[in-house]
Amino acid sequence: MTDHDIRVLDDSQYRTAHTLFRGTLHHTAAPDDQWAFARESYDEGRAFGAFADGEMIGTLQSFPSRLAVPGGAVLPHAAVSRVGVRADWTRRGVLSAMQRAQLRALRSAGDVIATLRASETAIYGRYGYGVATRYRALRIDRLKAAPRTRPVGRVRLVEGEAGERIARGLFDELSPGRAGTIARWPAWWSLNVRRVAAEENVKIAVRSAASGTSGTSGASAASGEDDGYVAFKVVPGSHDPNEGKPTTLMVLDLWARDAEAWADLWLFVLGIDLVAEISAFGRPLDEPVQWLLGDRRACRIVDEADETWLRLLDVPAALAARTYRQAEPVVLGVRDAYLPENAGSYRVTADGVTRVDDAPELVLDVDVLASAYLGDVSFTSLAAARRLDAPTPTAPARADALFAVSTPPWSGTYF
Ligand SMILES: CC(=O)SCCNC(=O)CCNC(=O)[C@H](O)C(C)(C)COP(=O)(O)OP(=O)(O)OC[C@H]1O[C@@H](n2cnc3c(N)ncnc32)[C@H](O)[C@@H]1OP(=O)(O)O
């Protein structure tokens, strides 16, 4: 018997839930104009509330999405967010009860994977979430950067809704090319681009292979197909590095079809006048920005942090959906306290995965498997850190060979 209960919220309760969540982050309630954007991000059946004494005391929700896995499959995915418990009700099991309800509901609805961004690292491991992708933050001293190469295509600024429309189309086409990327739901764009663009002067520049000039609106490519975009904003300051806060260009979102488009987009931002510093947050680990520059020390990696916390809701479906390299098979033993139907032995081979009764050669909790699932961390590293048990000592190396990926997983979408 608990002193609170968990319910699916209805339309009349979303704003209370939003205000409650913001309160747990020490923010005041959203004013009406902001709420108009946030309202769109509540989907029927996806928001939960915890109630006690007739009041809402906790909430969490998810957004409908898809997630790309190694080999190119794209799986039903829930992006979990707005998790909060009112300060006078914390550490009494409210989040645990909401997690239990949400994990069960998501799995029943057919989602194979859930991911989230964690406010604190101590919270989500117990519920089966593990760090599955990481990102980097870069800072470039633009005046020292001296790019080694010149653009080969055309990058044009596209104003307003036309820019957002092109960016959305390119994002949907390009992002699933990397494991760990997620589909963005419609409200993501309105909250993160449309609202912010209006308030903070966000610009979108679109790249095409053509070298001709475009019309004044920039909405259509002069010739050649669009193959990448960058969204950015400039925070004015001083462009003299010795004088106060430097004028900083922030790269908010950058996607390209190939290396040529990628380099042109970076060269474009590096070429914008009266900017002293370029900062980019949430970029992939393997992005070779330093190699574009004459002075590689002009680019500093200022952070590398956990990005995706991933939960395998349906372990058999998730293991079956990704591909494996040619290597000797291994039998994994999975433990899962919250979704016990996932627990058991799985034989992983280059040709696929089957559930077996064999004794496991490598035993791990579902959050640890989540960290290795997209290839971000090796089983050997996890064994060294004592995050898994290897009754068969050769098993971690065999699992590494099977799960190896050539490109580090990355999401690139903050929510
Ligand atoms: C995806 C997102 O939205 S991230 C945003 C998350 N929200 C926030 O950070 C807002 C501020 N914090 C909160 O609202 C709450 O503290 C929450 C939601 C993080 C936790 O809610 P609670 O109801 O207190 O969690 P609950 O009581 O179920 O805790 C379960 C266990 O997790 C532990 N735990 C929960 N939160 C934390 C934390 N922030 N740090 C360390 N341990 C924690 C508890 O100690 C407990 O451990 P135990 O089982 O060993 O006793």
The ligand as a Gaussian input file, in Angstrom:
#p B3LYP/6-31G(d) Opt

LIG

0 1
 C       14.783000      13.036000     -18.239000
 C       14.590000      14.205000     -17.317000
 O       13.599000      14.821000     -17.322000
 S       15.896000      14.596000     -16.288000
 C       15.161000      15.646000     -15.053000
 C       14.963000      14.911000     -13.755000
 N       14.335000      15.823000     -12.805000
 C       15.044000      16.569000     -11.946000
 O       16.272000      16.497000     -11.860000
 C       14.216000      17.511000     -11.112000
 C       14.628000      17.509000      -9.651000
 N       14.547000      16.185000      -9.028000
 C       13.392000      15.496000      -8.874000
 O       12.315000      15.912000      -9.282000
 C       13.455000      14.171000      -8.128000
 O       14.509000      14.236000      -7.192000
 C       13.715000      12.954000      -9.031000
 C       12.614000      12.888000     -10.096000
 C       15.066000      13.045000      -9.746000
 C       13.704000      11.689000      -8.176000
 O       12.408000      11.486000      -7.662000
 P       12.160000      10.678000      -6.279000
 O       10.695000      10.474000      -6.179000
 O       12.859000      11.355000      -5.193000
 O       12.875000       9.306000      -6.592000
 P       12.626000       7.945000      -5.737000
 O       12.224000       8.296000      -4.341000
 O       11.725000       7.057000      -6.498000
 O       14.104000       7.411000      -5.749000
 C       14.457000       6.104000      -6.074000
 C       15.908000       5.900000      -5.743000
 O       16.707000       6.805000      -6.519000
 C       17.519000       7.597000      -5.660000
 N       17.555000       8.927000      -6.248000
 C       16.514000       9.578000      -6.814000
 N       16.907000      10.783000      -7.251000
 C       18.211000      10.888000      -6.953000
 C       19.160000      11.927000      -7.143000
 N       18.814000      13.086000      -7.729000
 N       20.421000      11.716000      -6.721000
 C       20.751000      10.541000      -6.122000
 N       19.881000       9.526000      -5.900000
 C       18.621000       9.711000      -6.310000
 C       16.790000       7.582000      -4.343000
 O       17.680000       7.856000      -3.272000
 C       16.251000       6.188000      -4.302000
 O       17.302000       5.288000      -3.942000
 P       17.008000       3.923000      -3.116000
 O       16.028000       3.141000      -3.966000
 O       18.351000       3.322000      -3.014000
 O       16.417000       4.383000      -1.842000

